[in-house]
Amino acid sequence: MVKHIVMFKLAKKTTENMELATDSLRSLEGNIESLQSIEIGTDFLESERSYDIVITAHFKDRNGLNIYTNHENHLPVVKIMRSLCSSSVVVDYEIN
């Protein structure tokens, strides 16, 4: 199994931007065949080190992640998130 974790920091953290970001990310669920599951969380601590939103996505294998990365339903979400965020970090790893 492959886990894909991305954390996002919004450029302007408003209620509207949080809703647009989380709604966009939620639209991925059930719309990309290689995406087995996705968790979306929002930060409650709001420390200076905190990011605002995190996703954890699960795939059967690396090929599933590659399909997701270039999928027609994923690319518009990437565009929205890039327009809303000042930074993001990602880690992809395999688990048994």
Residue pairs with C-beta under 8 A, 6 or more apart in sequence:
1 36
1 58
1 59
1 60
1 61
1 94
1 95
1 96
2 58
2 59
2 60
2 61
2 62
2 64
2 65
2 92
2 93
2 94
2 95
3 56
3 57
3 58
3 59
3 91
3 92
3 93
3 94
3 95
4 55
4 56
4 57
4 58
4 59
4 65
4 68
4 90
4 91
4 92
5 54
5 55
5 56
5 57
5 90
5 91
5 92
6 54
6 55
6 88
6 89
6 90
7 51
7 53
7 54
7 88
7 89
7 90
8 21
8 51
8 52
8 53
8 54
8 81
8 84
8 85
8 87
8 88
9 51
9 52
9 85
9 86
9 87
9 88
10 17
10 18
10 21
10 52
10 53
10 84
10 85
10 86
11 84
11 85
11 86
12 84
13 52
17 84
18 42
18 52
18 53
20 80
20 84
21 52
21 53
21 80
21 81
21 84
21 85
22 40
22 42
22 53
24 76
24 77
24 80
24 81
25 38
25 40
25 53
25 55
25 77
25 81
26 40
27 73
27 77
28 35
28 38
28 57
28 73
28 74
28 77
29 35
29 37
29 38
31 73
32 67
32 68
32 71
32 73
32 74
33 67
34 59
34 60
34 63
34 64
34 65
34 67
34 68
34 71
35 57
35 58
35 59
35 64
35 68
36 58
36 59
36 60
36 64
37 57
37 58
38 55
38 56
38 57
38 58
39 54
39 55
39 56
39 57
40 53
40 54
40 55
41 53
41 54
41 55
41 56
42 52
42 53
42 54
43 50
43 51
43 52
43 53
43 54
51 88
51 89
57 68
59 65
59 68
62 94
65 92
68 74
81 88
